[in-house]
Amino acid sequence: MVSAILFGVQREVKGKEVLMPSFGPNSQVQALSDQQIASLSNYIFQQYGNPDLQVTPEQVTALRQGGAQPLLARVAGPATLGGRCWWS
């Protein structure tokens, strides 16, 4: 939900293009703040989805910046020394 709002959607469905503009920092429509995107997401979840889900502005900020670092990258990062992995 948050990614669709931040980055927009552009797809082809049954031969027709479907477009929802992005509302992130490079928006051609109107950029929304992290708080506004969190509020909009929460409203949509409450009205049409799972009302127990809650999006925080901090979560939007993390997604805007590419998301959390994957577990494998966190685990493997310290194991790499001098450009070589511990297993090589």
C-alpha positions as a Markdown table, in Angstrom:
| # | Residue | x | y | z |
|---|---|---|---|---|
| 1 | Met | 0.0 | 0.0 | 0.0 |
| 2 | Val | 2.6 | 2.5 | 1.1 |
| 3 | Ser | 4.9 | 1.7 | -1.9 |
| 4 | Ala | 2.0 | 2.2 | -4.3 |
| 5 | Ile | 1.3 | 5.6 | -2.8 |
| 6 | Leu | 5.0 | 6.6 | -2.7 |
| 7 | Phe | 6.2 | 5.3 | -6.1 |
| 8 | Gly | 2.9 | 5.0 | -8.1 |
| 9 | Val | 1.7 | 2.1 | -10.2 |
| 10 | Gln | 2.0 | 1.7 | -14.0 |
| 11 | Arg | 0.8 | -1.6 | -15.5 |
| 12 | Glu | -0.9 | -3.0 | -18.5 |
| 13 | Val | -4.1 | -4.9 | -17.7 |
| 14 | Lys | -6.0 | -6.7 | -20.5 |
| 15 | Gly | -4.3 | -4.5 | -23.1 |
| 16 | Lys | -5.0 | -1.2 | -21.3 |
| 17 | Glu | -2.5 | 0.9 | -19.4 |
| 18 | Val | -3.4 | 1.5 | -15.7 |
| 19 | Leu | -1.6 | 4.4 | -14.1 |
| 20 | Met | -1.7 | 5.8 | -10.6 |
| 21 | Pro | 0.8 | 8.7 | -10.1 |
| 22 | Ser | 3.4 | 8.7 | -7.4 |
| 23 | Phe | 3.0 | 10.9 | -4.4 |
| 24 | Gly | 6.7 | 10.7 | -3.3 |
| 25 | Pro | 9.4 | 13.3 | -3.6 |
| 26 | Asn | 9.5 | 13.2 | -7.4 |
| 27 | Ser | 5.7 | 13.4 | -7.8 |
| 28 | Gln | 4.4 | 15.2 | -10.8 |
| 29 | Val | 1.1 | 15.7 | -9.0 |
| 30 | Gln | 1.7 | 16.6 | -5.3 |
| 31 | Ala | 4.4 | 15.2 | -3.0 |
| 32 | Leu | 3.0 | 14.0 | 0.3 |
| 33 | Ser | 4.9 | 14.0 | 3.6 |
| 34 | Asp | 5.6 | 10.7 | 5.5 |
| 35 | Gln | 2.8 | 11.7 | 8.0 |
| 36 | Gln | 0.3 | 12.3 | 5.2 |
| 37 | Ile | 1.1 | 8.9 | 3.5 |
| 38 | Ala | 0.9 | 7.1 | 6.9 |
| 39 | Ser | -2.5 | 8.8 | 7.6 |
| 40 | Leu | -3.8 | 8.0 | 4.1 |
| 41 | Ser | -2.7 | 4.3 | 4.3 |
| 42 | Asn | -4.3 | 3.9 | 7.7 |
| 43 | Tyr | -7.6 | 5.4 | 6.4 |
| 44 | Ile | -7.6 | 3.0 | 3.5 |
| 45 | Phe | -6.8 | 0.0 | 5.7 |
| 46 | Gln | -9.6 | 1.0 | 8.1 |
| 47 | Gln | -12.2 | 1.5 | 5.4 |
| 48 | Tyr | -11.3 | -1.2 | 2.9 |
| 49 | Gly | -8.7 | -3.6 | 4.4 |
| 50 | Asn | -7.5 | -4.7 | 7.8 |
| 51 | Pro | -8.3 | -2.1 | 10.4 |
| 52 | Asp | -5.8 | -3.7 | 12.8 |
| 53 | Leu | -2.9 | -2.6 | 10.5 |
| 54 | Gln | -1.2 | 0.7 | 11.4 |
| 55 | Val | 1.4 | 2.5 | 9.4 |
| 56 | Thr | 3.7 | 5.0 | 11.1 |
| 57 | Pro | 5.5 | 7.9 | 9.6 |
| 58 | Glu | 8.8 | 6.1 | 10.5 |
| 59 | Gln | 7.8 | 3.1 | 8.4 |
| 60 | Val | 7.1 | 5.4 | 5.5 |
| 61 | Thr | 10.5 | 7.0 | 5.9 |
| 62 | Ala | 12.2 | 3.6 | 5.9 |
| 63 | Leu | 10.4 | 2.6 | 2.7 |
| 64 | Arg | 11.2 | 5.9 | 1.1 |
| 65 | Gln | 14.9 | 5.2 | 1.8 |
| 66 | Gly | 14.7 | 1.7 | 0.3 |
| 67 | Gly | 13.5 | -0.3 | 3.2 |
| 68 | Ala | 15.3 | -2.1 | 6.0 |
| 69 | Gln | 18.6 | -3.8 | 5.2 |
| 70 | Pro | 17.9 | -7.5 | 4.5 |
| 71 | Leu | 18.9 | -10.0 | 7.2 |
| 72 | Leu | 21.4 | -11.8 | 4.9 |
| 73 | Ala | 23.2 | -8.4 | 4.2 |
| 74 | Arg | 23.3 | -7.7 | 8.0 |
| 75 | Val | 24.7 | -11.1 | 8.8 |
| 76 | Ala | 27.1 | -11.3 | 5.9 |
| 77 | Gly | 28.4 | -7.7 | 6.2 |
| 78 | Pro | 30.7 | -8.1 | 9.3 |
| 79 | Ala | 31.9 | -11.5 | 8.0 |
| 80 | Thr | 33.6 | -9.8 | 5.0 |
| 81 | Leu | 37.1 | -8.6 | 5.6 |
| 82 | Gly | 39.4 | -7.0 | 3.0 |
| 83 | Gly | 37.1 | -7.7 | 0.2 |
| 84 | Arg | 37.1 | -11.5 | 0.9 |
| 85 | Cys | 34.4 | -13.5 | 2.6 |
| 86 | Trp | 35.3 | -15.8 | 5.6 |
| 87 | Trp | 34.3 | -18.9 | 3.6 |
| 88 | Ser | 36.6 | -18.2 | 0.5 |
